[in-house]
């Protein structure tokens, strides 16, 4: 069972059959969205309907951090930059595709585990009220971004922050694929830090959410990603030896 979990799953047969890297990544992303969007949205709106907080992680620093509307541009870079990152960073060979699928599989596990925790320990992100207080003075462009965000996303699914964890996952793989390109590696790392802090300045999350969002990648990498990469490496070595 563990071996099957660590290997490439059968759900990726269609992407694997695509001839171009773009077609491969597009079909892989489509499967991710079909699985992950319902998982997140159903949990998020169910917790919003339930309206219960088991643990309020608010600290005085959460309340003291100023709301900065313009940082919503950085916050939304999860969708227009981090998720499309493999288009720029993934090697266009078989090994690159296999590692991208391992990344997608770990993303699915990350979402499932996080959403289970959102149900077990729900927390309302009530500091969103600080953003709502600034609606009248907000630039129309930023206001439109926030309104779209608030329409889709109830102020729940707090910690661990999937914004931080999923962006970090894509960042680590991009750094891996950009080996020997330190400027790109540093740039994506710095942007991930900025994006992580933006969850606080947009009042979308608490500090605890940011910290746990980064930390959850540690066991994920240790128990799923690294063993899968190791199995892939052994397979490549055996194939080369043959």
Residue pairs with C-beta under 8 A, 6 or more apart in sequence:
3 231
5 224
6 224
6 227
6 228
6 231
7 228
7 231
8 16
8 98
8 101
8 102
8 105
9 101
9 105
11 31
12 28
12 31
12 101
12 104
14 27
14 31
15 23
15 24
15 25
15 27
15 28
15 31
15 97
15 101
16 24
16 97
16 101
18 24
18 26
18 27
21 90
21 92
21 96
21 97
22 87
24 97
24 100
25 86
25 87
25 90
25 100
28 100
28 101
28 104
29 83
31 104
32 104
32 107
32 108
35 108
35 111
36 107
36 108
36 111
39 111
39 112
39 115
40 111
40 115
40 157
40 162
41 152
43 115
43 118
43 119
43 157
44 118
44 153
44 154
44 156
44 157
45 154
46 119
47 118
47 119
47 122
47 154
47 156
47 157
48 154
48 155
48 156
50 122
51 124
52 122
53 122
53 123
53 124
54 120
54 121
54 122
54 123
55 121
55 123
56 123
56 124
56 126
57 123
57 158
57 159
57 206
57 207
57 208
57 209
58 126
58 127
58 206
59 206
59 207
59 208
61 207
62 127
62 200
62 206
62 207
63 127
63 130
65 200
65 201
66 201
67 130
67 131
67 133
67 134
67 201
67 202
67 203
68 201
68 202
69 131
69 134
69 138
69 139
69 142
69 143
69 146
69 202
70 139
70 142
71 197
71 198
71 201
71 202
72 142
72 145
72 146
72 149
72 198
72 202
73 142
73 145
74 194
74 195
74 198
75 163
75 195
75 198
75 199
75 202
75 204
76 145
76 149
77 191
77 195
78 163
78 166
78 167
78 195
81 191
82 166
82 167
82 170
82 171
82 192
82 195
83 166
83 170
85 170
85 171
85 173
85 174
85 188
86 100
86 103
86 170
86 173
86 174
88 174
89 173
89 174
89 177
89 178
89 184
90 96
90 97
90 99
90 100
90 173
90 177
91 177
95 232
95 236
96 177
98 232
99 173
99 176
99 177
99 229
99 232
100 173
102 225
102 228
102 229
102 232
103 169
103 170
103 173
103 225
105 224
105 228
106 169
106 220
106 221
106 224
106 225
106 228
107 166
107 169
109 220
109 224
110 162
110 165
110 166
110 169
110 216
110 217
110 220
111 162
111 166
113 216
113 220
114 157
114 160
114 162
114 165
114 216
115 157
117 159
117 160
118 156
118 157
118 158
121 159
122 156
122 158
123 156
123 158
123 159
123 206
124 155
124 156
124 158
125 155
125 156
125 158
125 203
125 204
125 205
125 206
125 209
126 155
127 203
127 206
128 150
128 155
128 203
128 204
129 203
130 203
131 146
131 202
131 203
135 143
135 146
138 146
146 202
149 204
153 204
158 205
158 206
158 208
158 209
159 205
159 206
159 208
159 209
159 212
159 213
160 209
160 212
160 213
160 215
160 216
161 199
161 205
161 209
161 210
161 212
161 213
162 213
163 195
163 196
163 199
163 204
163 205
163 213
164 195
164 196
164 199
164 205
164 209
164 210
164 213
164 214
165 213
165 214
165 216
165 217
167 192
167 195
167 196
168 192
168 196
168 213
168 214
168 217
169 217
169 220
171 188
171 189
171 192
172 217
172 221
174 184
174 185
174 188
175 185
175 188
175 189
178 184
178 185
178 188
196 210
196 213
196 214
197 210
199 205
199 209
199 210
200 206
200 207
200 210
205 213
